[in-house]
Amino acid sequence: MKLDLQAELSEQLELEEVFSFNIGSVKIGVDEATVVSWIIIAVLTVLAIILTRNLKVTGKLSVRQQILELCYEKVVDFFKGNLGEKGERYIPWLISVALYIGASNMIGLFGMKPPTKSIQVTAALALTSIVLIEFAAFKEKGFVGRLKAFAQPTPIVAPINILEIAIKPLSLCMRLFGNVIGAFIIMELIKSVVPVVLPIVLSLYFDLFDGFLQAYIFVFLTALYINEAIEDEDNPSSEKQTKKMKKASRKAKKAAKAA
């Protein structure tokens, strides 16, 4: 079987318009990535409503509630370790993004095109993350304090620190998009060599394990960036926390490369 990888890749990257509507003289088109995202959001919302029904504060807890509380506590503890006490308010947003990215990567198992194959979607996620990071920084340090942080540890590095505002979302965007597209290319090459059995197994790996790994890496790095933005440079304990975060960041990047 002859493999036309360029045609296959172009087909995957092309976003078909599902429907459109006009607002005055402006035509607004809605592509399949947006529609699939709506489906994912609706499914996650319904699941959240179903799973959180009839929860109890006192008395005997159901097995469902015990499992939910255990999972929630583990996730919150994980983010608390990365964000610190000042960043706890951003945990719900990080959990929501992780669920969305994980579900988006997994939805290929149901015959739909993952939204994360769209550079627009990954760019929007990255842009939202950097807006949140800068919001957290200005809220914690104030306008003047945030501007002073750009001159740390010495004013000569201020241009580099300012450039990081653009580099961080670009890194988040291209890492997520590149890994999803890379997985697709690998799968197409494997299908051309071994058309049966093996592609099914590897598809489960890329859609499930690797998909959730990319979600983990995205929110993990975002949490590190938030912690870095809100930390107090004059606090000795903050310096220790920064070293810990940088070490964790290196581990996350190694995991991303391995994936």
Secondary structure, DSSP 8 states (H G I E B T S, - for coil): ----HHHHHHHHH---EEEEEEETTEEEEEEHHHHHHHHHHHHHHHHHHHHTTT--SSS---HHHHHHHHHHHHHHHHHHHHH-GGGGGGHHHHHHHHHHHHHHHHGGGGT---GGGSHHHHHHHHHHHHHHHHHHHHHHHHHHHHHHHTT-S-GGGHHHHHHHHHHHHHHHHHHHHHHHHHHHHHHHHHHHH--SSHHHHHHHIIIIIHHHHHHHHHHHHHHHHHHHHH--TT-HHHHHHHHHHHHHHHHHHHHHHH-
